[in-house]
Amino acid sequence: MHEFTEVIFGFGHENVLATHHATVEFTKEKQLSKNGDCVLVVAADKGLGELSREFKEGLRKPHAKITVKIEAAGISDEIHAEGSMHLTLTHPREMVIRKSDYVSARTLAVNADKAAKDLNRELVEKLKDPKQRAKLTLTVCA
């Protein structure tokens, strides 16, 4: 087993709702409309295409597991999901974690145990503040 970690920083936004039932998203975009009910973090300092080659290769291995730890204002939550050999991991701005096994250029992980609506609501409230910095720690075991 090998472990690969990426750390990403971003911010909250006043329009964070985190009510989507199937996905959660992090984006490099600075703006967020209320239609983006899966978006939790904006102004991220990395998109999928900027993750390391080793991290991406690990995430594409059979049976790869990923843990995504989301931290803000001393509160955290974790999402556990799977990689897939079908992941392209190329999108320049967005990362989407899905409860389903659907894969697109925006997909970071599939078969997740949580979507946006399942996340710690205290954490979500903190991320409604545009000044709130968020830390995302992505750890792949493959």
LINSULDA-V384692 format. One line per field, one symbol per residue. psi: psi as a letter, one per 40 degrees, with the letter a starting at -180 (. if undefined). Layout:
BEGIN
psi->???
END
This chain:
BEGIN
psi->hihhihhhiaiaidehdfeieeiiiiieidihiedgeehdhifieiideeiidddddddeihehihhhhhhhfeiiiihhaiaieehdfehddihhhidaehhadehdiifieiadeeihddddddeeheehiihhhhhhh.
END
